[in-house]
Amino acid sequence: MSTPLRTIPSAPNAPAAPAPTAPGTPRPVRKGRWYGRTAANLVVGLSALYALLPLLWLLAASTVDSEALFASDFFSLSNFALFDNIGTLLAQDDGAYLRWYGNSLLYAVGGAAVGALISTAAGYVFDKFEFAGKRALFALILVSVMVPATVLALPMYLLASDLGLANTVWSVLIPVLFNPFGVYLARMFSASYVPDEVLEAARMDGANELRGFFSVGLRMIAPGYVTIFLFQLTAIWNNFFLPLVMLSDESLYPLSLGLYSWNAAAPINPDYYPLMVIGSLLALLPLVIAFLLLQRYWRSGLTAGSVK
């Protein structure tokens, strides 16, 4: 005779199992979480506003004439004079602004392109090769990162003067070709992007070390090259003290030094004030264009080695 199965009664205070939710149904937000999100959004919004306010003022001030600029009347359509300001800027001092703009492009784009290549090659060598004094030399490069560029400006001027390069294009271009921080970044990128097995396969195929770098290493380390290029482009474009020390010929001035010379003359001739405003706005265009065009490589370069 079979005995009936006994059912175990559930505990009176046992919590009920949660009912399954349908796919795609948003989960309920815990109380208190919206405070954190609101605070974070508020901090980010205030930080963005703080960073954008000078740019917004520059954009608004460049669209009005000199009278509205001094009166801070930026929102009257009757004072709109953006194109007149650009025409006056380009014609001032026989087109000095265009010469300064071309000089800045030469110093910044040319110096950043060659300097980033030198830094990338140096970092690649430090990562992939063994040679005597490697640790000491790399330690010296790391120490030189902490040396301010303004400290080296006067010794570099004395050296350039002895070599007959003072007040020439080379006195501004040559010092910016070597970037210790770029060498450090390039070594990190090389360790993350260039496997030793790929270089060994290139050597087995008959490629020498120079061809292996340009055909294999440089292509694989392209995000690192672009990142170093953007850092150097920004630093050289905004460089002021080195051209101030090296140059005395106004035809060789970059934009930073040229606008400074107008700023020095503005208290005597107030017509230079609107020229400085519109000139500063146009000076931002190359940096904005470079970051917009190269941001895809720059973002991937900044995350190099973050995931193993």
QUINOR-V556311 format. One line per field, one symbol per residue. ss: DSSP state (H for helix, E for strand, C for the rest). burial: 1 if it has 24 or more other C-alpha atoms within 12 Angstrom, else 0. A space follows every 10 residues. Layout:
BEGIN
ss->???
burial->???
END
This chain:
BEGIN
ss->CCCCCCCCCC CCCCCCCCCC CCCCCCCCCC CCHHHHHHHH HHHHHHHHHH HHHHHHHHHH HCCECHHHHH HCCCCCHHHE CHHHHHHHHH HHHHCHHHHH HHHHHHHHHH HHHHHHHHHH HHHHHHHHCC CCCHHHHHHH HHHHHCCCHH HHHHHHHHHH HHCCCCCCCH HHHHHHCCCH HHHHHHHHHH HHHCCHHHHH HHHHCCCCHH HHHHHHHHHH CHHHHHHHHH HHHHHHHCCC HHHHHHCCCH HHCCHHHHHH HHHHHHCCCC HHHHHHHHHH HHHCHHHHHH HHHHHHHHHH HHCCCCCC
burial->0000000000 0000000000 0000000000 0000000000 0000000000 0000001111 1111110010 0001000010 1100110110 0000011111 1111111111 1111111111 1111111100 0000000100 1000000000 0010011001 0000011111 1111111111 1111111111 1111000010 0000000010 0110011101 1111111111 1111111111 1111111001 1111111111 1110000000 0111111111 1111011001 0001001100 11010000
END
